[in-house]
């Protein structure tokens, strides 16, 4: 099932209006950019920079974490992990943010969908939050399956608890929920409930587990892929990923792909 991308991205400046440390090295940034906020869809992303240097030089991709078209704002979640995000951490309210977006194809919610499952590892939940909120607006029941190294890295758990039918947690250290593989809980639900669509973001291993369950229980499934990106608009072809139909650009044909089309060599 192909997800069309007919989006024409904008190149504009936005204003930083909030930059909050959530915990450890994780932050939420709120940006005022009405033209982008009005066009953005769940699953899409922006290319962002807040620096005028040669190192770093290129913009960085960030998925939309929350979209408020009426307010003209959107949020991103990010982890302080390199030179670009170190600059972002130090940025102040009122700083200009250079943006290209919205980019990518975004999630598809098929007609007559009643129940969905979202499966995320760590900060992968950032990409799925707009989808969760849109599904809630449509009256779709949400089953959430979240995993992380430790309980403090289960981001957005309070919000997800408040709007989901059921939430299942696993952590590597057992500090919240159970130890083990979160997709085991998904399989238990699949034995009792009809899940129309499963959406996943977080790791190759997690996506492989979803593919195995898809073969067994015959549901639609989509994955949000992550690759290193340079341009974000499909020109450089630096973010290609192997699929059944050859190599596809994650920034252009993706980042959302049917799980059964994606090939992982390792």
C-alpha positions in Angstrom: 0.0 0.0 0.0 1.7 3.2 -1.2 1.5 6.4 0.8 1.6 9.3 -1.6 3.7 12.4 -0.8 2.3 15.4 -2.7 3.7 17.9 -0.2 5.5 21.1 -1.3 7.8 22.1 1.6 8.4 25.6 2.8 11.7 27.3 3.7 10.9 29.8 6.4 12.1 31.1 9.8 10.3 30.3 13.0 10.5 31.5 16.5 11.5 29.5 19.5 8.8 30.0 22.2 9.7 27.1 24.6 12.6 24.8 25.3 12.1 22.5 28.3 14.3 19.7 29.8 12.1 16.7 30.3 14.6 14.4 32.0 18.2 13.4 31.5 19.3 14.5 28.1 15.8 14.8 26.6 14.1 18.1 25.7 10.9 19.4 24.2 11.1 22.5 21.9 8.0 24.5 20.8 8.4 26.5 17.6 6.0 29.2 16.3 5.8 28.8 12.5 2.1 29.1 11.4 2.7 28.3 7.7 4.3 24.9 8.6 1.9 24.1 11.5 -1.1 24.6 9.3 0.2 22.1 6.7 1.9 19.5 9.0 0.5 16.0 9.3 1.3 13.2 11.8 4.4 11.3 10.7 6.0 14.2 8.8 9.1 16.1 9.9 11.1 19.3 9.5 14.7 20.0 8.7 15.9 22.5 11.4 19.0 24.6 12.2 19.8 27.2 14.8 23.4 27.7 13.8 25.5 29.8 11.3 28.6 27.6 11.4 30.4 25.1 9.2 30.4 22.6 12.0 27.6 21.7 12.2 26.6 22.9 8.8 23.6 20.9 7.6 20.1 21.1 9.1 18.9 18.2 11.2 15.6 16.2 10.8 13.0 16.2 13.6 9.6 14.6 13.5 6.6 16.5 14.6 5.7 15.6 18.2 2.7 17.9 18.6 1.0 20.0 16.0 -1.3 23.0 16.9 -2.4 24.6 13.6 -4.8 27.0 15.3 -1.9 28.4 17.5 0.6 28.2 14.6 3.0 26.1 16.7 4.5 22.6 16.7 6.7 20.7 19.1 9.7 18.4 18.6 11.3 16.1 21.1 15.1 15.7 20.9 18.0 14.2 22.8 21.2 16.1 23.4 23.6 13.9 21.5 25.9 15.9 19.2 27.0 19.4 18.3 23.7 20.4 16.7 21.5 19.4 19.7 24.1 21.0 22.1 23.4 24.3 20.4 19.7 23.6 20.6 19.9 23.0 24.4 21.5 26.4 24.9 19.0 28.3 22.7 16.7 30.9 24.2 13.1 31.9 23.8 12.9 34.3 20.9 15.7 32.8 18.9 15.2 32.2 15.2 14.9 28.7 13.9 15.6 28.0 10.2 13.1 25.4 8.9 12.3 23.4 5.8 9.0 21.5 6.0 6.7 19.9 6.4 8.5 16.9 4.8 7.8 13.3 4.1 4.6 11.4 3.5 3.0 11.1 6.9 0.9 8.3 8.5 -2.2 7.0 6.8 -5.3 6.1 8.9 -7.5 3.8 6.7 -11.2 4.4 6.6 -13.3 2.3 9.0 -10.4 1.9 11.5 -11.7 1.1 15.0 -8.6 -0.1 16.9 -4.9 0.7 16.4 -1.8 -0.3 18.2 1.3 2.0 18.5 4.6 0.4 19.4 7.5 2.6 20.3 11.0 2.3 21.7 12.4 5.2 23.6 12.1 8.6 21.8 10.4 6.8 19.0 7.2 7.8 20.7 7.8 11.4 19.5 6.8 10.5 16.0 3.7 8.6 17.1 2.1 11.2 19.4 0.4 13.3 16.6 -1.0 10.0 15.2 -2.3 9.1 18.7 -4.0 12.5 19.1 -5.5 12.4 15.7 -6.8 8.9 16.2 -8.4 9.9 19.5 -10.2 12.8 17.7 -11.6 10.2 15.3 -12.9 8.0 18.1 -10.4 5.2 17.4 -9.3 3.0 20.3 -5.6 3.1 21.0 -3.5 0.3 22.4 0.0 1.5 23.3 3.1 -0.7 23.7 6.1 1.2 25.0 9.6 0.1 25.8 12.8 1.8 27.0 16.0 1.2 28.9 14.6 2.5 32.1 11.3 4.0 33.4 12.5 7.6 33.3 12.9 7.2 29.5 9.3 6.2 28.9 8.4 9.6 27.5 4.9 11.0 27.3 3.6 8.1 29.5 1.1 10.3 31.5 -0.5 11.7 28.3 -0.7 8.3 26.7 -2.2 6.8 29.8 -5.0 9.4 29.7 -6.1 8.7 26.1 -5.3 5.1 25.5 -7.6 2.0 25.9 -4.7 0.1 27.3 -1.0 0.8 27.8 1.8 -1.8 28.2 5.3 -1.0 29.4 8.5 -2.9 29.3 11.9 -1.7 30.5 15.3 -3.3 30.2 16.0 -2.9 34.0 12.4 -3.7 35.1 12.0 -0.3 36.7 8.6 0.2 35.1 6.3 -2.5 33.7 7.9 -5.8 32.9 11.2 -6.9 31.7 11.2 -8.5 28.2 10.0 -7.8 24.7 7.0 -5.4 24.4 5.7 -7.2 21.4 4.9 -10.2 23.5 2.1 -8.0 25.1 1.0 -7.0 21.6 0.6 -10.7 20.7 -1.5 -11.3 23.8 -3.8 -8.5 22.7 -4.0 -9.7 19.1 -5.2 -13.1 20.4 -8.3 -11.4 21.9 -8.9 -8.1 20.0 -9.1 -7.1 16.4 -6.3 -4.6 15.8 -6.9 -2.9 12.4 -3.5 -1.2 12.1 -0.2 -1.3 13.9 2.2 1.7 13.8 5.8 1.3 14.9 8.9 3.5 15.5 12.0 2.7 17.5 14.4 0.1 16.2 15.0 -2.4 13.4 14.5 -5.3 15.9 11.2 -4.0 16.9 10.0 -3.6 13.3 11.1 -7.2 12.6 9.0 -8.4 15.5 6.0 -6.5 14.1 6.6 -8.1 10.7 6.6 -11.6 12.2 3.3 -10.9 14.1 1.8 -9.4 10.9 2.4 -12.7 9.0 0.7 -14.6 11.8 -2.3 -12.2 12.5 -2.8 -10.5 9.2 -3.1 -6.8 10.1 -2.0 -3.6 8.4 1.3 -2.3 9.7 3.4 0.9 9.1 6.9 1.8 10.3 8.5 5.2 10.6 12.1 4.8 9.4 15.0 6.9 10.6 18.1 7.5 8.5 20.9 10.1 8.4 19.7 12.9 6.2 21.5 15.8 4.5 18.9 17.7 2.4 15.5 16.3 3.5 14.0 16.9 0.1 15.1 13.9 -1.9 17.9 15.5 -3.9 21.0 14.1 -2.4 19.7 10.5 -2.0 21.7 10.1 1.2 18.9 8.5 3.2 17.9 5.6 1.0 16.6 2.4 2.5 16.2 -1.0 0.9 12.7 -2.1 0.1 11.0 -4.8 -2.0 10.8 -2.3 -4.8 14.4 -1.2 -4.6 16.0 1.6 -2.6 13.6 4.3 -1.5 14.4 7.8 -0.1 13.3 8.0 3.5 12.9 11.7 3.3 10.7 11.6 0.1 9.0 8.3 -0.4 9.0 7.9 3.4 9.5 8.1 6.3 6.4 6.0 6.6 6.5 2.6 4.9 4.3 -0.5 5.0 6.2 -2.9 7.2 6.1 -5.7 4.7 7.9 -3.6 2.1 11.0 -2.8 4.2 14.1 -5.0 4.1 16.7 -5.2 6.8 19.9 -6.9 5.8 21.3 -7.3 9.3 
